[in-house]
Amino acid sequence: MHRLSVLFSVFFSVLSLKVFAAVDCKKIRFSNVGWTDVTASTAIASEILNSLGYETKSTELSVPMTFASLKNKDIDVFLGNWMPTMTADIRPYQLQGSIETVGTILRGAKYTLAVPSYVYDAGVKTFSDLNKFKDKFQGKIYGIESGNDGNRHILDIIKENAFNLNDWKLIESSEQAMLMEVIQATKRNKWIVFLGWEPHPMNKLIKMQYLDGGDKYFGPHDGESTVYINTRKGYSTECPNVIHFFKNFNLTVEDENQMMDMILARKMEPTKAAQKWLKENVPKVEKWLIDVKLSNGTPVKIDELKNKFASLSP
């Protein structure tokens, strides 16, 4: 009998520990896929949540690893679900119910193939125009890191011989390496086609145009995208205060451009860029914190928090 009671005691102790771990929301784990826009939005959200008493951590993962990690509950939040281009990536997890979409962080984004304006003016205005000038492009399309959704769409185009591009080659690299390739090409008036998106400083740094006709692969309206917030299954129930913040949290294309300009052009660390941005945009932060509490459950003193952001050093 004594042994049985000990076993029950151990069982309920373990159960209590699991329940406690499940509802301990003070540590928030983000995935950052390494794109500057996701880095920017994650930095802003992290700074705000830190000020509320949470402890945030960001881990750089590929898109496929991000969704797998959400399913496995190794991360909590992802602020970069670009749709519709990530539809194939996220659909299996949505069907399983292992990933939840809790908010919309950005509307009016764009994600598709682009060319320098002088190439566009010379006659490359659609996906179907590319192969007419294969020699000028050397049969290459410049993408970003291996495994991302944009590269996969390019590979699908090549595999399916869409737009007669079956013998073209995708050049995969980092976001920064791709942009350097494009910038160097434009300095020499060299022809180049690449994966472009907005928001991003590239749209001001490079005189560029997006190509029409890729709706089947990059979504309707020539790559128009909406960016959603994903969490692991059960996070909404376990951490409703955090979720309430993310339901309020949203950025504009201009907000993202301002942050990315600080990170890329001014070479600021994302944390410092976020602090500067928050200092200059306190009214927006106030709206995001409506009905949001501190991590200990006490109400947010908006005036104190506003003063804190206003006094940030950057």
DORO-531667 format. One record per residue (C-alpha): residue in three letters; x, y, z. Coordinates in steps of 0.02 Angstrom, whole numbers, plus 50000, padded with zeros to 5 digits. Example, Ala and Ser with C-alpha at 12.3 -4.5 7.8 and 13.67 -1.06 7.14 Angstrom:
<rs>
Ala506154977550390
Ser506844994750357
</rs>
This chain:
<rs>
Met500005000050000
His501425011850045
Arg502285007949881
Leu500685011749785
Ser500475028449870
Val502285032749829
Leu501965028449647
Phe500425039549643
Ser501405053549726
Val502785052349595
Phe501505051549454
Phe500585067149510
Ser502225076249542
Val502785072849364
Leu501075077749299
Ser501145093949397
Leu502865097849326
Lys502225095149149
Val500715106149177
Phe501815119649255
Ala503025118749107
Ala501585119948985
Val500905135849063
Asp502565144449099
Cys502455158148968
Lys503825169749027
Lys505085162548903
Ile504585165648722
Arg505535156648585
Phe505525164448411
Ser506095157348245
Asn506995169448130
Val507275163047953
Gly508665175547923
Trp507705187647813
Thr507925205747864
Asp506045209147873
Val505775194647993
Thr507315199848092
Ala506585217448105
Ser504835212448161
Thr505535199548283
Ala506695212648359
Ile505265224948385
Ala504135211848463
Ser505545205448573
Glu505965222748641
Ile504145225848687
Leu503915208848767
Asn505545210648864
Ser504885227148933
Leu503345217648994
Gly504415205549094
Tyr504585191548968
Glu506205183348915
Thr506365181348727
Lys507545170848623
Ser507715170548433
Thr508435155548340
Glu508885156148155
Leu508065141648062
Ser507585138147882
Val505745138947834
Pro505515119847835
Met506415118548002
Thr505335132648073
Phe503715123548038
Ala504425106948099
Ser505025115548259
Leu503315123148288
Lys502545105948270
Asn503805098548392
Lys503535113048513
Asp505375117848506
Ile504885135748465
Asp503345146048508
Val503135159948380
Phe503565163648198
Leu503255181048127
Gly503645177347944
Asn502275166347868
Trp502225174247694
Met500655168647603
Pro500205162247478
Thr501995157447435
Met502205146747593
Thr500565137447566
Ala501415121047523
Asp502605122747672
Ile501275125547803
Arg499775115747735
Pro500275098547807
Tyr500455106147980
Gln498805115447965
Leu497935099247917
Gln498725090748069
Gly498225105348179
Ser500005106648244
Ile500225125048197
Glu499055139548232
Thr498895156248143
Val498505169648273
Gly498735186248186
Thr499195196348032
Ile500805206048044
Leu500875213947871
Arg499745217047722
Gly500205223647550
Ala501865214347540
Lys502595207847376
Tyr503645192547332
Thr504075187247154
Leu505405188347019
Ala506115205346976
Val507345213346854
Pro508275229946847
Ser507255243846765
Tyr508395244446611
Val508035226046580
Tyr506175228946603
Asp506225243646480
Ala507145232646355
Gly505665220746345
Val505685209046496
Lys504035213046577
Thr503325195646612
Phe503945178246658
Ser503605173146478
Asp504865186046415
Leu506345178546508
Asn506805164546390
Lys506815176346240
Phe508375183846317
Lys509155168146392
Asp510905172346330
Lys510875189546410
Phe510355181646576
Gln511575167146552
Gly510105155946594
Lys510215160146780
Ile508935165546909
Tyr509625171947074
Gly508715166247231
Ile509095166347416
Glu509505152747542
Ser509195134547501
Gly507535127747564
Asn506535143847562
Asp504835144447477
Gly505335156947342
Asn506755145747283
Arg505575130947281
His504375140147166
Ile505815144147048
Leu506335125847050
Asp504525120847012
Ile504515132746863
Ile506125124846797
Lys505525106946829
Glu503845109846745
Asn504625119346600
Ala503465133846637
Phe503855148846526
Asn505105137646432
Leu506345138946576
Asn506735120346595
Asp508595122246558
Trp508855137646668
Lys509815136646831
Leu509375143147005
Ile510825151447097
Glu510535149447285
Ser511405160447414
Ser511045171447563
Glu509945186947551
Gln511475198147566
Ala512495188547437
Met511075189147312
Leu510845207847336
Met512705210947312
Glu512625201147149
Val511155211747090
Ile511985228147141
Gln513605223447052
Ala512605218646897
Thr511675235246893
Lys513305244846904
Arg513835236646740
Asn512105236846660
Lys512195217946661
Trp510585208046638
Ile510005198846793
Val508365191446858
Phe508165188647045
Leu506965185147186
Gly506315201847248
Trp505135206847387
Glu504375221647475
Pro504575228147607
His506455228947585
Pro507705243047554
Met508145234847387
Asn506605243547316
Lys507435260547344
Leu509235255047326
Ile508965246847156
Lys507955253647011
Met506945237846984
Gln505295231246919
Tyr504295215746965
Leu503805203746827
Asp501985199746786
Gly501275182646749
Gly501935172246893
Asp500275171046986
Lys500215151946982
Tyr501845151047079
Phe501965167147181
Gly500125170947208
Pro498835182347129
His499095200547085
Asp500895197347033
Gly501595191647199
Glu500515201547320
Ser500755193847492
Thr500085194247669
Val501215189747815
Tyr500455180147960
Ile500975175648138
Asn501095157048179
Thr501225148548348
Arg501385130648406
Lys499815120948446
Gly499055125248614
Tyr500025141448638
Ser498445152048626
Thr497665142748771
Glu499245141848875
Cys499825159848851
Pro498305170848813
Asn499165187148864
Val500575184448739
Ile499305179848606
His498305195548643
Phe499855205748607
Phe500135196748441
Lys498325199448391
Asn498635218148414
Phe500365218248337
Asn500505223548155
Leu501685233548046
Thr501555243047882
Val502695241547732
Glu503455258347780
Asp503745252647960
Glu504705237547896
Asn505675248147771
Gln506225260047908
Met506855245748016
Met507735236847873
Asp508565252947818
Met509315254847991
Ile509915236747991
Leu510575235847813
Ala511065253547764
Arg511565260547933
Lys512295243947995
Met511365244748161
Glu511145229148266
Pro509305223448257
Thr509065226548443
Lys509725244448430
Ala508695247448273
Ala507125241248363
Gln507475252648512
Lys507675267648398
Trp506105263248302
Leu505105261148463
Lys505715277848529
Glu505065286048370
Asn503415276548363
Val502745276448541
Pro500905279548489
Lys500905263348388
Val501605253648535
Glu500225260548645
Lys498905253148528
Trp499765236248528
Leu499695235748718
Ile497825238548737
Asp497195225548864
Val498925217448872
Lys499645213849044
Leu501395212049115
Ser502095194349122
Asn501595193249307
Gly499775196949264
Thr499715214949328
Pro499035228749215
Val500245238349105
Lys500525256249161
Ile500495263948988
Asp501245280649040
Glu502735272149123
Leu503015261048972
Lys502855275748851
Asn504155285248951
Lys505285270048950
Phe505215268548760
Ala505385287348738
Ser506985287248842
Leu507845273148747
Ser509625277848703
Pro509775275148512
</rs>
